Amino acid sequence: MVNHRKFLLTGLLISLFLAGVVSFYASSSPDGLEKVASEIGFIDKAKVHTNSESTLADYKVTGISNERASVGFAGVIGVIGTALVGGILFQLIARKSKVRK
C-alpha cells in the first residue's frame, strides 16, 4: 500500500521549493493576455485594479525590499494557502462520502 502522507509531504516540499526558489527565475515576458492586448492594441486601456496595493500584488510581498526574497515568500504563501484550502475541501468531501455509505 502506498504511504499517502509521505507522498503528499514530498509533493508539498517540492512545491514549496519550486515556488520559493525556482519561481524567481520564471520568465518576465508578458503573459498571454498581456501579449494579445499589446498586439491588438488595447493594452493602453488597462486600468489599475483594486488590489494593486495589496500585500501579494504583482507576485511579490509588499514590504520586503529584497526582490528575490519577496518573490519567494509570495510563492511559499501561495503554496501554503492552496494546500490549506485544498486539504480542507478534500477533508469535507471525504467526510460526506463516508456519511453516505
N, CA, C and O atoms as a Tinker XYZ file with bonds, in Angstrom:
   404  protein
     1  N      0.851000   -1.194000    0.000000    73     2
     2  CA     0.000000    0.000000    0.000000    64     1     3
     3  C      0.889000    1.247000    0.000000    63     2     4     5
     4  O      1.906000    1.296000    0.692000    81     3
     5  N      0.504000    2.218000   -0.760000    73     3     6
     6  CA     1.257000    3.464000   -0.871000    64     5     7
     7  C      1.048000    4.307000    0.376000    63     6     8     9
     8  O     -0.066000    4.419000    0.887000    81     7
     9  N      2.134000    4.897000    0.855000    73     7    10
    10  CA     2.043000    5.780000    2.010000    64     9    11
    11  C      1.613000    7.164000    1.521000    63    10    12    13
    12  O      2.432000    7.926000    1.005000    81    11
    13  N      0.327000    7.486000    1.684000    73    11    14
    14  CA    -0.223000    8.739000    1.159000    64    13    15
    15  C      0.377000    9.969000    1.829000    63    14    16    17
    16  O      0.618000   10.975000    1.163000    81    15
    17  N      0.618000    9.906000    3.118000    73    15    18
    18  CA     1.183000   11.075000    3.815000    64    17    19
    19  C      2.579000   11.398000    3.301000    63    18    20    21
    20  O      2.918000   12.563000    3.091000    81    19
    21  N      3.384000   10.365000    3.100000    73    19    22
    22  CA     4.739000   10.578000    2.590000    64    21    23
    23  C      4.675000   11.182000    1.187000    63    22    24    25
    24  O      5.434000   12.097000    0.870000    81    23
    25  N      3.780000   10.677000    0.356000    73    23    26
    26  CA     3.603000   11.186000   -1.000000    64    25    27
    27  C      3.174000   12.657000   -0.977000    63    26    28    29
    28  O      3.737000   13.480000   -1.699000    81    27
    29  N      2.180000   12.986000   -0.147000    73    27    30
    30  CA     1.681000   14.359000   -0.063000    64    29    31
    31  C      2.738000   15.303000    0.506000    63    30    32    33
    32  O      2.890000   16.426000    0.026000    81    31
    33  N      3.460000   14.855000    1.517000    73    31    34
    34  CA     4.507000   15.688000    2.114000    64    33    35
    35  C      5.627000   15.947000    1.107000    63    34    36    37
    36  O      6.138000   17.064000    1.017000    81    35
    37  N      6.005000   14.917000    0.354000    73    35    38
    38  CA     7.034000   15.092000   -0.674000    64    37    39
    39  C      6.567000   16.087000   -1.734000    63    38    40    41
    40  O      7.331000   16.960000   -2.145000    81    39
    41  N      5.326000   15.961000   -2.172000    73    39    42
    42  CA     4.775000   16.904000   -3.151000    64    41    43
    43  C      4.733000   18.321000   -2.619000    63    42    44    45
    44  O      5.030000   19.271000   -3.344000    81    43
    45  N      4.363000   18.468000   -1.354000    73    43    46
    46  CA     4.318000   19.800000   -0.734000    64    45    47
    47  C      5.710000   20.404000   -0.654000    63    46    48    49
    48  O      5.893000   21.583000   -0.958000    81    47
    49  N      6.691000   19.609000   -0.249000    73    47    50
    50  CA     8.067000   20.117000   -0.144000    64    49    51
    51  C      8.622000   20.511000   -1.513000    63    50    52    53
    52  O      9.290000   21.538000   -1.636000    81    51
    53  N      8.353000   19.713000   -2.529000    73    51    54
    54  CA     8.802000   20.053000   -3.886000    64    53    55
    55  C      8.117000   21.337000   -4.354000    63    54    56    57
    56  O      8.754000   22.200000   -4.958000    81    55
    57  N      6.821000   21.459000   -4.075000    73    55    58
    58  CA     6.076000   22.673000   -4.465000    64    57    59
    59  C      6.625000   23.902000   -3.754000    63    58    60    61
    60  O      6.767000   24.961000   -4.364000    81    59
    61  N      6.937000   23.767000   -2.462000    73    59    62
    62  CA     7.499000   24.890000   -1.711000    64    61    63
    63  C      8.856000   25.298000   -2.270000    63    62    64    65
    64  O      9.159000   26.487000   -2.370000    81    63
    65  N      9.672000   24.311000   -2.633000    73    63    66
    66  CA    10.978000   24.618000   -3.225000    64    65    67
    67  C     10.811000   25.346000   -4.556000    63    66    68    69
    68  O     11.458000   26.364000   -4.799000    81    67
    69  N      9.948000   24.824000   -5.407000    73    67    70
    70  CA     9.737000   25.452000   -6.718000    64    69    71
    71  C      9.201000   26.871000   -6.568000    63    70    72    73
    72  O      9.665000   27.792000   -7.241000    81    71
    73  N      8.225000   27.042000   -5.686000    73    71    74
    74  CA     7.620000   28.367000   -5.504000    64    73    75
    75  C      8.572000   29.327000   -4.794000    63    74    76    77
    76  O      8.615000   30.514000   -5.119000    81    75
    77  N      9.326000   28.822000   -3.835000    73    75    78
    78  CA    10.179000   29.693000   -3.035000    64    77    79
    79  C     11.512000   30.021000   -3.679000    63    78    80    81
    80  O     12.063000   31.094000   -3.435000    81    79
    81  N     12.039000   29.128000   -4.490000    73    79    82
    82  CA    13.380000   29.328000   -5.047000    64    81    83
    83  C     13.348000   29.473000   -6.572000    63    82    84    85
    84  O     13.871000   30.447000   -7.114000    81    83
    85  N     12.750000   28.527000   -7.246000    73    83    86
    86  CA    12.805000   28.482000   -8.706000    64    85    87
    87  C     11.915000   29.555000   -9.343000    63    86    88    89
    88  O     12.209000   30.018000  -10.445000    81    87
    89  N     10.848000   29.950000   -8.678000    73    87    90
    90  CA     9.904000   30.916000   -9.266000    64    89    91
    91  C     10.561000   32.250000   -9.601000    63    90    92    93
    92  O     10.101000   32.959000  -10.496000    81    91
    93  N     11.623000   32.594000   -8.897000    73    91    94
    94  CA    12.308000   33.860000   -9.174000    64    93    95
    95  C     12.874000   33.873000  -10.595000    63    94    96    97
    96  O     13.027000   34.936000  -11.197000    81    95
    97  N     13.179000   32.706000  -11.120000    73    95    98
    98  CA    13.792000   32.603000  -12.444000    64    97    99
    99  C     12.771000   32.445000  -13.562000    63    98   100   101
   100  O     13.149000   32.216000  -14.711000    81    99
   101  N     11.496000   32.561000  -13.248000    73    99   102
   102  CA    10.449000   32.449000  -14.270000    64   101   103
   103  C     10.571000   33.613000  -15.257000    63   102   104   105
   104  O     11.158000   34.649000  -14.946000    81   103
   105  N     10.022000   33.427000  -16.414000    73   103   106
   106  CA    10.098000   34.433000  -17.461000    64   105   107
   107  C      9.429000   35.729000  -17.033000    63   106   108   109
   108  O      8.367000   35.719000  -16.410000    81   107
   109  N     10.054000   36.831000  -17.370000    73   107   110
   110  CA     9.454000   38.135000  -17.081000    64   109   111
   111  C      8.680000   38.661000  -18.286000    63   110   112   113
   112  O      8.175000   39.784000  -18.267000    81   111
   113  N      8.592000   37.851000  -19.326000    73   111   114
   114  CA     7.812000   38.239000  -20.508000    64   113   115
   115  C      6.342000   38.353000  -20.137000    63   114   116   117
   116  O      5.893000   37.701000  -19.194000    81   115
   117  N      5.591000   39.162000  -20.856000    73   115   118
   118  CA     4.161000   39.295000  -20.547000    64   117   119
   119  C      3.422000   37.966000  -20.708000    63   118   120   121
   120  O      3.800000   37.128000  -21.527000    81   119
   121  N      2.377000   37.789000  -19.924000    73   119   122
   122  CA     1.574000   36.574000  -20.065000    64   121   123
   123  C      0.739000   36.670000  -21.340000    63   122   124   125
   124  O      0.795000   37.671000  -22.054000    81   123
   125  N     -0.032000   35.624000  -21.616000    73   123   126
   126  CA    -0.787000   35.556000  -22.864000    64   125   127
   127  C     -1.738000   36.716000  -23.075000    63   126   128   129
   128  O     -1.776000   37.301000  -24.157000    81   127
   129  N     -2.506000   37.054000  -22.048000    73   127   130
   130  CA    -3.478000   38.141000  -22.189000    64   129   131
   131  C     -2.783000   39.472000  -22.436000    63   130   132   133
   132  O     -3.218000   40.265000  -23.271000    81   131
   133  N     -1.702000   39.710000  -21.706000    73   131   134
   134  CA    -0.962000   40.960000  -21.880000    64   133   135
   135  C     -0.372000   41.053000  -23.293000    63   134   136   137
   136  O     -0.377000   42.119000  -23.909000    81   135
   137  N      0.130000   39.930000  -23.793000    73   135   138
   138  CA     0.719000   39.918000  -25.134000    64   137   139
   139  C     -0.338000   40.192000  -26.196000    63   138   140   141
   140  O     -0.105000   40.986000  -27.107000    81   139
   141  N     -1.489000   39.549000  -26.091000    73   139   142
   142  CA    -2.568000   39.754000  -27.056000    64   141   143
   143  C     -3.061000   41.199000  -26.977000    63   142   144   145
   144  O     -3.305000   41.828000  -28.007000    81   143
   145  N     -3.207000   41.722000  -25.768000    73   143   146
   146  CA    -3.659000   43.109000  -25.607000    64   145   147
   147  C     -2.686000   44.081000  -26.257000    63   146   148   149
   148  O     -3.089000   45.090000  -26.836000    81   147
   149  N     -1.415000   43.768000  -26.155000    73   147   150
   150  CA    -0.400000   44.619000  -26.779000    64   149   151
   151  C     -0.448000   44.508000  -28.299000    63   150   152   153
   152  O     -0.364000   45.516000  -29.002000    81   151
   153  N     -0.586000   43.265000  -28.814000    73   151   154
   154  CA    -0.610000   43.058000  -30.266000    64   153   155
   155  C     -1.849000   43.661000  -30.914000    63   154   156   157
   156  O     -1.768000   44.244000  -31.995000    81   155
   157  N     -2.992000   43.522000  -30.255000    73   155   158
   158  CA    -4.242000   44.030000  -30.826000    64   157   159
   159  C     -4.362000   45.543000  -30.620000    63   158   160   161
   160  O     -4.983000   46.242000  -31.420000    81   159
   161  N     -3.768000   46.027000  -29.551000    73   159   162
   162  CA    -3.736000   47.471000  -29.347000    64   161   163
   163  C     -4.651000   48.009000  -28.273000    63   162   164   165
   164  O     -4.965000   49.199000  -28.277000    81   163
   165  N     -5.091000   47.162000  -27.345000    73   163   166
   166  CA    -5.928000   47.707000  -26.273000    64   165   167
   167  C     -5.238000   47.669000  -24.904000    63   166   168   169
   168  O     -5.897000   47.815000  -23.875000    81   167
   169  N     -3.926000   47.476000  -24.892000    73   167   170
   170  CA    -3.180000   47.434000  -23.630000    64   169   171
   171  C     -3.217000   48.788000  -22.918000    63   170   172   173
   172  O     -3.177000   48.844000  -21.689000    81   171
   173  N     -3.293000   49.873000  -23.685000    73   171   174
   174  CA    -3.295000   51.209000  -23.086000    64   173   175
   175  C     -4.628000   51.528000  -22.389000    63   174   176   177
   176  O     -4.728000   52.529000  -21.679000    81   175
   177  N     -5.631000   50.700000  -22.584000    73   175   178
   178  CA    -6.920000   50.906000  -21.913000    64   177   179
   179  C     -6.993000   50.198000  -20.567000    63   178   180   181
   180  O     -7.996000   50.300000  -19.860000    81   179
   181  N     -5.935000   49.482000  -20.214000    73   179   182
   182  CA    -5.908000   48.756000  -18.940000    64   181   183
   183  C     -5.959000   49.743000  -17.779000    63   182   184   185
   184  O     -5.374000   50.825000  -17.831000    81   183
   185  N     -6.671000   49.344000  -16.736000    73   183   186
   186  CA    -6.785000   50.179000  -15.542000    64   185   187
   187  C     -6.116000   49.474000  -14.373000    63   186   188   189
   188  O     -5.975000   48.251000  -14.367000    81   187
   189  N     -5.707000   50.258000  -13.388000    73   187   190
   190  CA    -5.131000   49.688000  -12.176000    64   189   191
   191  C     -6.255000   49.008000  -11.413000    63   190   192   193
   192  O     -7.298000   49.613000  -11.166000    81   191
   193  N     -6.044000   47.752000  -11.038000    73   191   194
   194  CA    -7.111000   47.034000  -10.342000    64   193   195
   195  C     -7.136000   47.367000   -8.862000    63   194   196   197
   196  O     -6.175000   47.919000   -8.327000    81   195
   197  N     -8.211000   47.040000   -8.217000    73   195   198
   198  CA    -8.456000   47.402000   -6.822000    64   197   199
   199  C     -7.416000   46.838000   -5.865000    63   198   200   201
   200  O     -7.106000   47.467000   -4.853000    81   199
   201  N     -6.881000   45.681000   -6.164000    73   199   202
   202  CA    -5.933000   45.030000   -5.257000    64   201   203
   203  C     -4.478000   45.283000   -5.621000    63   202   204   205
   204  O     -3.599000   44.559000   -5.154000    81   203
   205  N     -4.204000   46.275000   -6.428000    73   203   206
   206  CA    -2.832000   46.515000   -6.882000    64   205   207
   207  C     -1.901000   46.938000   -5.749000    63   206   208   209
   208  O     -0.682000   46.856000   -5.894000    81   207
   209  N     -2.444000   47.378000   -4.647000    73   207   210
   210  CA    -1.627000   47.776000   -3.500000    64   209   211
   211  C     -1.675000   46.742000   -2.379000    63   210   212   213
   212  O     -1.199000   47.006000   -1.276000    81   211
   213  N     -2.244000   45.569000   -2.648000    73   211   214
   214  CA    -2.373000   44.552000   -1.599000    64   213   215
   215  C     -1.023000   43.908000   -1.299000    63   214   216   217
   216  O     -0.048000   44.119000   -2.020000    81   215
   217  N     -0.981000   43.132000   -0.244000    73   215   218
   218  CA     0.254000   42.522000    0.240000    64   217   219
   219  C      0.932000   41.630000   -0.788000    63   218   220   221
   220  O      2.161000   41.611000   -0.858000    81   219
   221  N      0.177000   40.896000   -1.581000    73   219   222
   222  CA     0.755000   39.952000   -2.544000    64   221   223
   223  C      0.598000   40.402000   -3.997000    63   222   224   225
   224  O      0.627000   39.575000   -4.908000    81   223
   225  N      0.434000   41.690000   -4.213000    73   223   226
   226  CA     0.253000   42.200000   -5.575000    64   225   227
   227  C      1.511000   41.984000   -6.405000    63   226   228   229
   228  O      2.629000   42.096000   -5.903000    81   227
   229  N      1.316000   41.676000   -7.666000    73   227   230
   230  CA     2.398000   41.518000   -8.640000    64   229   231
   231  C      3.377000   40.412000   -8.262000    63   230   232   233
   232  O      4.574000   40.518000   -8.532000    81   231
   233  N      2.868000   39.348000   -7.638000    73   231   234
   234  CA     3.660000   38.167000   -7.264000    64   233   235
   235  C      4.820000   38.503000   -6.338000    63   234   236   237
   236  O      5.866000   37.856000   -6.398000    81   235
   237  N      4.649000   39.499000   -5.489000    73   235   238
   238  CA     5.675000   39.907000   -4.519000    64   237   239
   239  C      4.999000   40.188000   -3.193000    63   238   240   241
   240  O      3.792000   40.426000   -3.137000    81   239
   241  N      5.784000   40.160000   -2.123000    73   239   242
   242  CA     5.269000   40.505000   -0.799000    64   241   243
   243  C      5.666000   41.953000   -0.524000    63   242   244   245
   244  O      6.850000   42.290000   -0.513000    81   243
   245  N      4.677000   42.795000   -0.306000    73   243   246
   246  CA     4.922000   44.195000   -0.028000    64   245   247
   247  C      5.709000   44.334000    1.273000    63   246   248   249
   248  O      5.431000   43.639000    2.251000    81   247
   249  N      6.674000   45.216000    1.281000    73   247   250
   250  CA     7.447000   45.474000    2.492000    64   249   251
   251  C      8.769000   44.741000    2.547000    63   250   252   253
   252  O      9.583000   45.024000    3.426000    81   251
   253  N      9.012000   43.813000    1.646000    73   251   254
   254  CA    10.300000   43.116000    1.600000    64   253   255
   255  C     11.095000   43.724000    0.454000    63   254   256   257
   256  O     10.706000   43.612000   -0.709000    81   255
   257  N     12.203000   44.365000    0.785000    73   255   258
   258  CA    12.961000   45.102000   -0.233000    64   257   259
   259  C     13.778000   44.186000   -1.144000    63   258   260   261
   260  O     14.016000   44.532000   -2.301000    81   259
   261  N     14.209000   43.034000   -0.650000    73   259   262
   262  CA    14.967000   42.091000   -1.470000    64   261   263
   263  C     13.993000   41.410000   -2.424000    63   262   264   265
   264  O     13.106000   40.671000   -1.998000    81   263
   265  N     14.169000   41.667000   -3.732000    73   263   266
   266  CA    13.209000   41.160000   -4.722000    64   265   267
   267  C     13.156000   39.635000   -4.748000    63   266   268   269
   268  O     12.076000   39.055000   -4.863000    81   267
   269  N     14.303000   38.989000   -4.644000    73   267   270
   270  CA    14.353000   37.526000   -4.673000    64   269   271
   271  C     13.575000   36.943000   -3.491000    63   270   272   273
   272  O     12.800000   36.001000   -3.659000    81   271
   273  N     13.782000   37.500000   -2.300000    73   271   274
   274  CA    13.068000   37.028000   -1.106000    64   273   275
   275  C     11.582000   37.340000   -1.204000    63   274   276   277
   276  O     10.747000   36.528000   -0.805000    81   275
   277  N     11.250000   38.509000   -1.732000    73   275   278
   278  CA     9.855000   38.922000   -1.861000    64   277   279
   279  C      9.073000   37.981000   -2.769000    63   278   280   281
   280  O      7.959000   37.575000   -2.439000    81   279
   281  N      9.659000   37.635000   -3.916000    73   279   282
   282  CA     9.018000   36.715000   -4.858000    64   281   283
   283  C      8.922000   35.321000   -4.241000    63   282   284   285
   284  O      7.896000   34.652000   -4.370000    81   283
   285  N      9.984000   34.886000   -3.575000    73   283   286
   286  CA     9.995000   33.570000   -2.945000    64   285   287
   287  C      8.941000   33.431000   -1.865000    63   286   288   289
   288  O      8.224000   32.432000   -1.813000    81   287
   289  N      8.846000   34.436000   -0.999000    73   287   290
   290  CA     7.831000   34.398000    0.065000    64   289   291
   291  C      6.419000   34.401000   -0.513000    63   290   292   293
   292  O      5.539000   33.703000   -0.008000    81   291
   293  N      6.202000   35.173000   -1.556000    73   291   294
   294  CA     4.878000   35.188000   -2.186000    64   293   295
   295  C      4.529000   33.803000   -2.722000    63   294   296   297
   296  O      3.393000   33.354000   -2.576000    81   295
   297  N      5.487000   33.129000   -3.336000    73   295   298
   298  CA     5.260000   31.775000   -3.833000    64   297   299
   299  C      4.959000   30.792000   -2.718000    63   298   300   301
   300  O      4.056000   29.964000   -2.837000    81   299
   301  N      5.720000   30.885000   -1.632000    73   299   302
   302  CA     5.510000   29.991000   -0.486000    64   301   303
   303  C      4.135000   30.240000    0.135000    63   302   304   305
   304  O      3.431000   29.291000    0.479000    81   303
   305  N      3.754000   31.496000    0.280000    73   303   306
   306  CA     2.428000   31.823000    0.828000    64   305   307
   307  C      1.339000   31.255000   -0.078000    63   306   308   309
   308  O      0.341000   30.728000    0.413000    81   307
   309  N      1.520000   31.358000   -1.389000    73   307   310
   310  CA     0.547000   30.816000   -2.335000    64   309   311
   311  C      0.420000   29.304000   -2.234000    63   310   312   313
   312  O     -0.689000   28.771000   -2.261000    81   311
   313  N      1.546000   28.607000   -2.117000    73   311   314
   314  CA     1.514000   27.144000   -1.996000    64   313   315
   315  C      0.835000   26.729000   -0.699000    63   314   316   317
   316  O     -0.004000   25.827000   -0.697000    81   315
   317  N      1.192000   27.381000    0.400000    73   315   318
   318  CA     0.587000   27.032000    1.699000    64   317   319
   319  C     -0.912000   27.310000    1.683000    63   318   320   321
   320  O     -1.701000   26.496000    2.163000    81   319
   321  N     -1.306000   28.454000    1.134000    73   319   322
   322  CA    -2.732000   28.787000    1.058000    64   321   323
   323  C     -3.503000   27.790000    0.217000    63   322   324   325
   324  O     -4.593000   27.360000    0.592000    81   323
   325  N     -2.936000   27.423000   -0.920000    73   323   326
   326  CA    -3.585000   26.452000   -1.795000    64   325   327
   327  C     -3.677000   25.084000   -1.125000    63   326   328   329
   328  O     -4.703000   24.412000   -1.225000    81   327
   329  N     -2.612000   24.671000   -0.444000    73   327   330
   330  CA    -2.610000   23.380000    0.244000    64   329   331
   331  C     -3.649000   23.356000    1.368000    63   330   332   333
   332  O     -4.334000   22.352000    1.561000    81   331
   333  N     -3.764000   24.461000    2.106000    73   331   334
   334  CA    -4.754000   24.514000    3.185000    64   333   335
   335  C     -6.181000   24.446000    2.656000    63   334   336   337
   336  O     -6.995000   23.665000    3.149000    81   335
   337  N     -6.478000   25.256000    1.664000    73   335   338
   338  CA    -7.830000   25.264000    1.100000    64   337   339
   339  C     -8.144000   23.910000    0.468000    63   338   340   341
   340  O     -9.227000   23.363000    0.675000    81   339
   341  N     -7.194000   23.368000   -0.306000    73   339   342
   342  CA    -7.403000   22.066000   -0.923000    64   341   343
   343  C     -7.566000   20.965000    0.107000    63   342   344   345
   344  O     -8.427000   20.099000   -0.038000    81   343
   345  N     -6.740000   20.993000    1.151000    73   343   346
   346  CA    -6.836000   19.981000    2.208000    64   345   347
   347  C     -8.168000   20.015000    2.929000    63   346   348   349
   348  O     -8.765000   18.975000    3.206000    81   347
   349  N     -8.632000   21.223000    3.231000    73   347   350
   350  CA    -9.931000   21.365000    3.915000    64   349   351
   351  C    -11.056000   20.860000    3.011000    63   350   352   353
   352  O    -11.943000   20.138000    3.466000    81   351
   353  N    -11.020000   21.236000    1.738000    73   351   354
   354  CA   -12.061000   20.772000    0.811000    64   353   355
   355  C    -12.054000   19.255000    0.670000    63   354   356   357
   356  O    -13.113000   18.627000    0.672000    81   355
   357  N    -10.875000   18.665000    0.548000    73   355   358
   358  CA   -10.798000   17.208000    0.431000    64   357   359
   359  C    -11.287000   16.513000    1.692000    63   358   360   361
   360  O    -11.924000   15.462000    1.612000    81   359
   361  N    -10.998000   17.088000    2.859000    73   359   362
   362  CA   -11.496000   16.510000    4.115000    64   361   363
   363  C    -13.024000   16.552000    4.153000    63   362   364   365
   364  O    -13.667000   15.578000    4.543000    81   363
   365  N    -13.595000   17.674000    3.750000    73   363   366
   366  CA   -15.056000   17.796000    3.729000    64   365   367
   367  C    -15.681000   16.804000    2.755000    63   366   368   369
   368  O    -16.695000   16.180000    3.066000    81   367
   369  N    -15.085000   16.659000    1.587000    73   367   370
   370  CA   -15.605000   15.708000    0.600000    64   369   371
   371  C    -15.491000   14.280000    1.131000    63   370   372   373
   372  O    -16.415000   13.483000    0.967000    81   371
   373  N    -14.374000   13.956000    1.759000    73   371   374
   374  CA   -14.175000   12.603000    2.298000    64   373   375
   375  C    -15.189000   12.303000    3.403000    63   374   376   377
   376  O    -15.707000   11.189000    3.477000    81   375
   377  N    -15.474000   13.277000    4.252000    73   375   378
   378  CA   -16.458000   13.073000    5.319000    64   377   379
   379  C    -17.853000   12.844000    4.751000    63   378   380   381
   380  O    -18.588000   11.980000    5.228000    81   379
   381  N    -18.218000   13.621000    3.731000    73   379   382
   382  CA   -19.543000   13.472000    3.132000    64   381   383
   383  C    -19.696000   12.114000    2.488000    63   382   384   385
   384  O    -20.764000   11.511000    2.588000    81   383
   385  N    -18.660000   11.607000    1.827000    73   383   386
   386  CA   -18.775000   10.308000    1.179000    64   385   387
   387  C    -18.809000    9.170000    2.213000    63   386   388   389
   388  O    -19.398000    8.122000    1.944000    81   387
   389  N    -18.190000    9.357000    3.385000    73   387   390
   390  CA   -18.273000    8.352000    4.447000    64   389   391
   391  C    -19.659000    8.313000    5.054000    63   390   392   393
   392  O    -20.154000    7.242000    5.404000    81   391
   393  N    -20.296000    9.481000    5.184000    73   391   394
   394  CA   -21.630000    9.570000    5.758000    64   393   395
   395  C    -22.644000    8.897000    4.859000    63   394   396   397
   396  O    -23.584000    8.279000    5.358000    81   395
   397  N    -22.483000    8.998000    3.538000    73   395   398
   398  CA   -23.441000    8.429000    2.587000    64   397   399
   399  C    -23.407000    6.910000    2.560000    63   398   400   401
   400  O    -24.394000    6.282000    2.176000    81   399
   401  N    -22.296000    6.306000    2.960000    73   399   402
   402  CA   -22.173000    4.844000    2.877000    64   401   403
   403  C    -22.915000    4.140000    3.977000    63   402   404
   404  O    -22.905000    2.911000    4.040000    81   403
